[in-house]
Amino acid sequence: MGMRNLGTRPAPASVRAFIMRVARGHAPLVAVLRREIPYWQERGWRRAKNRYAGSYQTRYGAFEGWIEEDAFGRAKFYVYNPPQAVRHDAHWACFTPRGSDWFMVHMGKRPNDVSSGIMTIERLITEAHER
């Protein structure tokens, strides 16, 4: 038995409305607002003026760090004693020693804010462990 594709077309409005009522039920839609707390705060980082202190948290461990933000909102990210997995990763070139086992992390694309920079470093550490 052969089949022939007749193409696709949208379902009639009455059928779509029926499916939406059945799938959704008769309760009214309720908008859910996203949390307003910044990621850095949610992860337990502390802020004092233009400096943040906390840890980059991954399933492979938490790594102490600090962040310094200038008057224009540009941030420099630091991590203490990065794990061996990162030291053997291609991104190791992005880590510049600053003395006493502290490293500044250079990013090719500047993060929009402190929170996205923290997420980037956490992802980098995670990916290094998973390679």
C-alpha positions in Angstrom: 0.0 0.0 0.0 1.5 3.3 -1.0 1.1 6.6 0.8 1.0 10.0 -0.7 1.8 13.2 1.2 -0.9 15.8 0.6 1.0 18.5 2.4 0.1 20.4 5.5 -2.4 23.1 6.3 -3.5 24.7 9.5 -6.5 23.2 11.3 -9.7 25.2 11.2 -10.1 27.8 14.0 -13.0 25.8 15.6 -10.8 22.7 15.9 -7.9 24.6 17.3 -10.2 26.3 19.9 -11.7 22.9 20.9 -8.2 21.4 21.3 -7.1 24.4 23.4 -10.2 24.1 25.7 -9.6 20.3 26.2 -5.8 20.6 26.7 -6.1 23.6 29.0 -9.3 22.9 30.7 -11.7 25.7 31.6 -9.6 27.6 34.2 -8.3 31.0 33.2 -4.7 31.5 32.2 -2.5 32.8 35.0 0.7 34.7 34.2 3.7 33.6 36.1 6.3 36.2 36.8 10.0 35.3 36.7 12.1 35.8 39.8 13.5 39.3 40.1 16.6 38.3 42.2 19.9 38.5 40.2 21.8 35.3 39.6 24.8 36.5 41.6 22.6 37.1 44.6 20.8 33.8 44.2 24.1 32.0 44.2 25.2 33.6 47.5 27.7 36.2 46.2 28.1 39.3 48.4 28.4 42.8 47.1 30.4 45.7 48.7 30.3 48.8 46.5 31.9 47.7 43.2 33.3 44.4 44.3 31.6 41.0 44.6 32.8 37.9 46.5 31.5 34.4 46.3 32.1 31.1 44.6 31.6 29.7 41.1 29.4 26.7 41.8 29.3 23.6 39.6 28.5 19.9 40.2 32.3 19.4 40.2 32.8 21.7 43.2 32.7 25.4 44.2 35.6 27.6 43.3 36.3 30.8 45.2 36.2 34.0 43.2 35.7 37.8 43.2 34.6 40.3 40.7 35.5 44.0 40.3 33.2 46.3 38.4 34.4 49.7 37.1 32.3 52.9 36.9 31.1 51.9 33.4 29.8 48.5 34.5 32.7 46.5 32.9 33.7 43.6 35.2 36.9 41.7 35.8 36.4 38.1 37.0 38.9 36.3 39.2 39.0 32.7 40.4 41.2 31.2 43.0 43.2 28.1 42.2 41.2 26.9 39.1 40.8 23.1 39.0 43.1 20.8 37.0 40.4 20.1 34.4 40.5 23.8 33.4 44.3 23.8 33.4 44.3 21.1 30.7 41.5 22.7 28.7 41.7 24.9 25.6 40.3 27.8 27.7 43.3 27.8 30.0 44.8 30.5 27.8 42.0 32.8 29.1 43.3 32.5 32.6 46.0 35.1 33.5 47.9 34.6 36.8 47.6 37.4 39.3 49.7 36.0 42.1 49.0 33.9 45.1 47.0 31.3 43.0 44.5 34.0 41.8 43.7 34.1 38.1 41.9 36.7 36.1 39.5 35.2 33.5 39.5 37.0 30.1 36.4 36.5 28.0 36.3 37.0 24.2 32.8 38.5 24.5 32.3 40.8 27.4 29.4 39.6 29.6 26.3 42.0 29.8 26.4 41.9 33.5 28.0 40.3 36.6 25.4 37.5 36.6 26.1 36.4 33.0 29.8 36.4 33.7 29.4 34.1 36.7 27.3 31.8 34.5 29.9 31.8 31.8 32.7 30.8 34.2 30.6 28.1 35.8 29.8 26.7 32.3 33.5 26.8 31.3 34.5 24.9 34.5 31.7 22.3 33.9 32.6 21.8 30.2 36.3 21.4 31.1 35.4 18.6 33.5 33.2 16.9 30.9 35.7 16.8 28.0 
